[in-house]
Amino acid sequence: MKTLLVLARGDLKSFHTINGQSIFQDLPFKTVLLVDRGNQKQLAQLAGNLELVTVRWSDEDALKQTVAQLHQQHQFCGVATVDESNVSLAAELRAQLNLTGMQPAQAEWFRDKVKMKAQLQPFNIRVPLFCECQDKAQVTAILKQFGQIVIKPRAGFGSKQVTFVSHPQELDAWYQENSNEIQHYEAEEFIDGQLFHVNALVIDGQTRLTAAAAYLPGMSNVDFSAGTPFVSVIVEDEQLRNRLIAFSDQVNQAFELQNGVTHLECFVTEKQEIVFCEVGLRPGGGGIVWMIESQYGINYSQAVIALEANEAQLIAQPIDKPNNLSGLIGIRSNLSGFITQTAQNDDFSDEQIRLKHIAVDVGNFKAASAHCTDFLGLFIFDALNHAHFEQTWRSINEKFQEKLILNCI
C-alpha cells in the first residue's frame, strides 16, 4: 500500500467535508500527517488510515531530517498540503525526496507576489502596476500616478499586514515603521472594483471544475478590521461566471499548472474589466471549500489529497446543473471582550443551512478579528437565487447579533 505525506496545519474542522466526515476516511492508501503540538490532539480524532508525527514548523532543518527518515520507512508517493503557509515547504520536500508534483521554482510563482505578477505580464493578463518596496522612488511614483496604493507582504496570506496608502505622509510613516523589513513587501496600484474569488480544480492540465464566487462589497477578506461579516456567494450571472472562468484558465496556463487546486482573487471594475489580484495554490479558506462542495459536490481539500497521491479517479464529477445557489457568512467582530451570551447551533434550524459552527462559548475571551477568517460563527447555506441569498445571510447575521453579548474591555 502506498503512503502519502501531508503537511497538516489548521484545526480539526478544516479536514472535514461539509457533512463532518474526515477527508482521509476510506482512502485506498495510508497517510502520514505532520502536525505540531498545538493541533496534534485534535487531529488525532480524524478517521482514516493515518499516522501522526509531531514536528516544529519553525525548525525546517529538523523537519526535513524527520521527513527523510520517514521516507526511508514509507517511500512516500507524494507530498500534499491544503495550507498556504506550507506550499513552498511541500515543494522543497518533493525536490528533496525526488517526488513528482510542483517543484520549488514553480511554487514561488504562487507565493511571491512580485514573481507572481511578473510571470503573468508576458501573457497579457491585466495586473496592477507594481514594484518592490525597496524601490521607494518607484513606490512614490505609483502613489502619485494613481492617488492610492496597496502595500502587501510579498509572501503573505490571509490579508495580514495589508496597508492602504493615500498620502505621501502615510507612505513615509509606513517606511519608518517597517524600515527593517522593506525587502519583504511590494506595492501596487489600488484597483477600484468588486473582489471575486475563482477556484479551479485542474487535473492533467485540464480544468475539471471552476467555482467563481463574489465577496460582497465591504464584507471581503480585507474588511475584517471593520468588524463586518465575511460574506460570499457563487456567481449567478452566467456571462460574468464564464468570463471569470476564462480568466482563471489563462492564469493557470501561465503558471503551467498540471494538477492542483487554485484560489484566485481578482477585481471586476465598474467598466467590467477583470484585474488580477493574487492566486494561491490551495483551497480557499473561511468556509469557501464547503460552499463549493455544497454547490458542486466536490470537496477541494479532499481533491488535493487525491491528486498528490496520483488517485484522480477518486474525485467525483461535479454537479452539472445545481438546483441551488450556495453562499456563506462568517461573523466577525472588531471588539475584544468576554462572551457573556452567544447563539447556539439550535438557534439556526433552517433546512437550507448546510453547515453551522459557533466558534465561541460563554466565558470565552474573544479578541477582535485579527485576520480575514477570524470568526465568531460560520454558516454555509443554500438559496434559491441571489435575492433569497441576501435575505438569508441578513437573517442569520441579525439572529446571531441578537444573541451575542460581548463584555468589551
C-alpha positions in Angstrom: 0.0 0.0 0.0 1.4 3.4 -0.9 1.7 6.2 1.6 1.2 10.0 1.1 2.8 12.6 3.3 0.5 15.5 4.3 1.7 18.8 6.0 -1.3 19.3 8.2 -1.7 22.7 9.8 -5.0 24.1 10.9 -7.8 22.9 13.1 -9.8 19.7 13.0 -12.8 21.0 11.0 -10.7 22.1 8.1 -10.0 18.4 7.4 -13.7 17.5 7.3 -16.2 17.5 4.5 -19.4 19.6 4.8 -21.1 16.5 6.3 -18.5 16.2 9.0 -16.6 13.2 7.5 -12.8 13.1 7.6 -11.3 13.8 4.2 -9.0 10.8 4.8 -11.7 8.3 5.5 -11.9 5.3 3.2 -8.9 6.3 1.1 -7.1 3.3 -0.5 -3.7 4.4 0.7 -2.0 5.3 4.0 -1.4 8.9 5.1 1.3 10.3 7.3 0.3 13.6 8.8 3.0 16.1 10.0 1.4 18.0 12.9 2.6 20.4 15.6 1.9 20.0 19.3 -0.8 22.6 19.1 -3.1 20.6 16.9 -1.8 17.0 17.4 -4.5 16.1 19.9 -7.5 17.3 17.9 -6.2 15.9 14.6 -5.8 12.5 16.2 -9.6 12.3 16.1 -9.6 12.2 12.3 -10.8 8.9 10.8 -8.7 7.1 8.2 -5.5 5.0 7.8 -3.4 7.7 9.5 -0.1 8.0 11.3 0.6 11.3 13.1 4.1 12.6 13.5 4.8 15.7 15.6 7.1 18.4 14.3 8.0 22.0 14.8 7.2 24.1 11.7 9.7 26.7 12.8 12.6 24.3 12.7 12.7 23.3 9.0 16.1 21.6 9.1 14.9 19.2 11.8 11.6 18.7 10.0 13.4 17.8 6.7 15.6 15.3 8.6 12.5 13.7 10.1 10.8 13.5 6.7 13.9 11.9 5.2 13.8 9.2 7.9 10.1 8.7 7.4 10.6 8.4 3.6 13.1 5.5 4.2 10.3 3.7 6.1 7.3 4.6 3.9 8.7 5.5 0.4 6.1 8.4 0.1 4.2 8.6 -3.2 3.7 12.4 -2.9 3.6 15.4 -0.6 0.4 17.4 -0.1 -0.8 20.4 1.8 -4.0 22.4 1.9 -2.4 25.3 3.8 -1.0 28.4 2.1 1.9 28.7 4.6 3.2 25.2 3.6 3.1 25.5 -0.2 6.8 26.3 -0.5 7.8 23.7 2.1 5.8 21.0 0.3 7.6 21.8 -3.0 11.0 21.7 -1.2 10.2 18.3 0.3 9.2 16.9 -3.2 12.5 18.1 -4.5 14.4 16.6 -1.5 12.7 13.2 -1.9 12.7 13.3 -5.8 9.0 13.1 -6.0 6.7 14.3 -8.7 4.5 17.3 -8.2 5.1 21.1 -8.1 8.8 21.9 -7.6 10.2 25.0 -5.7 10.8 27.4 -8.6 7.2 26.9 -9.9 5.8 27.1 -6.4 7.4 30.5 -5.9 5.1 31.9 -8.6 2.2 31.1 -6.2 3.9 32.5 -3.1 5.9 35.6 -4.1 3.6 38.4 -5.2 6.3 40.1 -7.2 7.3 36.9 -9.1 3.6 36.1 -9.4 2.6 39.2 -11.3 5.9 39.2 -13.3 5.1 35.7 -14.6 1.7 36.9 -15.8 2.8 40.0 -17.7 4.0 38.3 -20.9 0.6 36.6 -21.2 -1.3 40.0 -21.5 -3.1 39.3 -18.2 -4.1 42.6 -16.6 -2.2 43.0 -13.4 -1.9 46.1 -11.2 1.2 48.3 -11.7 3.6 47.0 -9.0 7.1 47.2 -7.7 9.2 46.1 -4.7 9.1 48.4 -1.7 12.9 48.6 -1.7 12.5 51.0 -4.6 10.8 53.8 -2.7 11.1 56.2 -5.6 9.0 53.9 -7.8 6.5 53.3 -5.0 6.2 57.1 -4.6 5.7 57.4 -8.4 2.9 54.8 -8.4 1.2 56.6 -5.5 1.4 59.9 -7.4 0.1 58.4 -10.6 -2.9 56.6 -9.0 -3.6 58.5 -5.8 -3.8 55.3 -3.7 -1.7 52.2 -3.4 -1.8 48.9 -1.6 1.3 47.6 0.3 1.4 43.8 0.9 3.8 41.3 2.2 5.4 39.5 -0.8 4.7 36.1 0.7 1.8 37.0 3.0 -1.6 35.4 3.1 -5.0 36.0 4.8 -4.9 39.8 4.2 -2.5 40.2 7.1 -0.3 43.3 7.1 -2.0 44.7 4.1 -1.9 48.6 4.2 -3.7 51.1 2.0 -1.8 54.4 1.5 -3.3 57.6 0.0 -0.9 60.4 1.0 2.9 60.8 0.9 3.0 61.4 4.7 1.3 58.0 5.2 3.9 56.4 2.9 6.8 58.0 4.9 5.2 56.8 8.1 4.9 53.2 6.8 8.6 53.2 5.7 9.7 54.4 9.1 7.6 51.8 10.9 8.8 48.9 8.6 12.4 50.0 8.0 13.8 46.7 8.9 11.6 44.6 6.7 11.2 46.7 3.5 12.6 43.8 1.4 9.6 41.6 2.4 6.9 44.0 0.9 5.6 45.1 -2.5 3.4 47.9 -3.6 0.8 48.1 -6.3 -1.8 50.5 -7.7 -5.2 50.4 -5.9 -7.9 48.8 -8.1 -11.4 50.2 -7.5 -13.7 47.2 -8.1 -15.6 44.4 -6.6 -13.4 41.4 -5.4 -14.2 37.9 -6.6 -12.6 34.6 -6.0 -12.3 31.9 -8.6 -11.4 28.4 -7.5 -10.1 25.9 -10.1 -9.6 22.2 -9.9 -7.0 21.1 -12.6 -6.3 17.5 -13.5 -3.6 16.6 -16.0 -3.6 20.2 -17.3 -7.4 20.2 -17.8 -9.9 22.1 -15.7 -12.4 19.7 -14.1 -14.3 22.5 -12.2 -14.0 26.2 -11.7 -16.2 27.8 -9.0 -16.5 31.5 -9.3 -17.9 33.5 -6.3 -18.2 37.1 -5.2 -17.2 38.7 -2.0 -19.9 41.2 -1.0 -18.6 44.8 -1.1 -17.4 45.8 2.4 -17.5 42.2 3.5 -14.5 40.7 1.9 -11.2 39.4 3.3 -9.6 42.8 3.8 -12.6 44.2 5.8 -12.1 42.2 9.0 -10.8 45.2 10.9 -14.1 46.9 10.5 -15.9 44.0 12.1 -18.2 43.4 9.1 -19.1 39.8 8.4 -17.3 37.8 5.7 -20.0 37.1 3.0 -19.6 35.3 -0.3 -21.9 33.7 -2.8 -21.5 31.6 -6.0 -21.8 33.9 -9.1 -25.3 33.6 -10.6 -24.7 35.7 -13.7 -23.7 33.2 -16.4 -21.9 35.7 -18.6 -19.8 37.0 -15.8 -19.1 33.5 -14.5 -17.8 32.4 -17.9 -15.5 35.4 -18.1 -14.1 34.7 -14.6 -13.6 31.1 -15.5 -11.7 32.1 -18.7 -9.5 34.5 -16.7 -8.7 31.7 -14.2 -7.8 29.4 -17.1 -5.4 32.0 -18.5 -3.7 32.4 -15.1 -3.3 28.6 -14.6 -1.9 28.2 -18.1 0.6 31.0 -17.5 1.7 29.2 -14.3 1.9 25.9 -16.2 -0.3 24.1 -13.7 -0.8 20.4 -14.4 -2.5 19.2 -11.2 -3.9 21.2 -8.2 -6.4 23.5 -6.8 -6.1 27.3 -7.1 -7.7 30.1 -5.2 -7.6 33.2 -7.5 -8.7 36.6 -6.4 -9.5 39.3 -8.9 -11.3 42.6 -9.3 -14.2 43.4 -11.6 -14.2 47.2 -12.2 -17.1 49.5 -13.0 -16.1 49.1 -16.6 -16.3 45.3 -16.3 -12.5 44.9 -16.7 -11.1 41.9 -14.8 -7.9 42.7 -13.0 -5.7 40.1 -11.3 -5.1 40.4 -7.5 -3.4 37.3 -6.4 -3.6 33.5 -6.6 -2.9 30.7 -4.1 -2.1 27.0 -4.8 -4.6 25.7 -2.2 -8.3 25.6 -1.5 -9.9 28.8 -0.3 -10.3 29.3 3.4 -13.1 30.7 5.6 -15.7 28.1 4.6 -15.1 28.5 0.8 -14.3 24.8 0.4 -17.7 23.8 1.9 -19.5 26.5 -0.1 -18.1 24.9 -3.3 -18.9 21.4 -2.0 -22.5 22.5 -1.3 -22.9 23.9 -4.8 -21.0 21.3 -6.9 -20.5 18.2 -4.7 -16.7 18.2 -4.7 -14.6 18.9 -1.6 -11.4 20.7 -2.8 -9.3 19.7 0.2 -10.2 16.1 -0.5 -9.3 16.6 -4.1 -5.8 17.9 -3.3 -5.1 14.7 -1.3 -6.3 12.5 -4.1 -4.3 14.4 -6.7 -1.0 14.3 -4.8 -1.5 10.6 -4.3 -2.0 10.2 -8.1 -5.5 9.0 -7.4 -7.5 11.4 -9.5 -10.1 8.8 -10.2 -11.3 9.2 -6.6 -12.5 12.8 -7.4 -16.2 12.9 -8.3 -17.6 14.6 -11.3 -19.1 18.0 -10.4 -22.8 18.5 -10.3 -23.5 19.8 -13.7 -26.6 21.9 -13.1 -27.0 22.7 -9.4 -30.5 23.5 -8.2 -29.3 25.8 -5.5 -27.1 28.9 -5.1 -24.6 28.4 -2.2 -23.3 31.1 0.0 -21.6 31.7 3.3 -21.4 34.1 6.2 -18.6 34.3 8.7 -19.4 36.5 11.7 -16.6 38.8 12.7 -16.1 41.5 15.4 -13.8 44.5 15.7 -14.2 44.5 19.5 -12.5 42.4 22.2 -14.1 41.1 25.4 -15.6 38.2 27.3 -18.6 36.4 25.8 -21.5 36.6 28.3 -24.1 35.3 25.9 -24.0 33.8 22.4 -26.1 32.0 19.8 -26.2 28.2 19.7 -26.4 25.8 16.8 -30.0 25.0 17.8 -31.0 28.7 17.2 -30.5 28.1 13.4 -32.9 25.3 12.3 -33.5 26.3 8.7 -33.1 23.3 6.4 -31.2 25.4 3.9 -28.3 25.8 6.3 -25.8 23.1 5.4 -23.1 23.8 8.0 -23.1 25.9 11.2 -20.2 26.4 13.5 -20.3 28.6 16.6 -16.7 29.3 17.4 -17.2 31.0 20.8 -18.8 30.0 24.1 -20.0 31.8 27.2 -17.0 32.7 29.4 -14.6 32.8 26.5 -12.4 35.8 25.8 -12.6 36.8 22.2 -10.1 39.2 20.7 -11.1 41.5 17.9 -10.7 39.7 14.5 -7.0 39.7 13.6 -7.4 38.2 10.1 -10.0 37.7 7.5 -11.3 34.3 8.7 -11.2 35.0 12.5 -14.9 34.1 13.0 -17.3 34.0 15.9 -19.5 31.8 13.8 -19.6 30.4 10.3 -22.7 29.3 8.2 -22.8 27.7 4.8 -26.3 27.8 3.3 -28.2 27.3 0.1 -30.6 29.8 -1.6 -33.0 29.8 -4.5 -31.5 32.8 -6.1 -29.4 35.9 -5.3 -32.4 37.8 -3.7 -33.0 34.8 -1.4 -29.3 34.6 -0.6 -29.4 38.3 0.5 -32.4 37.6 2.7 -30.8 34.5 4.3 -27.4 35.9 5.2 -29.0 39.0 6.7 -31.4 36.9 8.7 -28.5 34.7 10.0 -26.5 37.8 10.9 -29.4 39.5 12.7 -30.2 36.4 14.8 -26.6 35.9 15.7 -26.1 39.6 16.7 -29.3 39.5 18.8 -28.0 36.6 20.8 -24.4 37.9 21.2 -23.4 39.8 24.3 -19.8 40.8 24.4 -18.5 42.4 27.6 -15.9 44.7 26.0 -12.7 45.7 27.7 
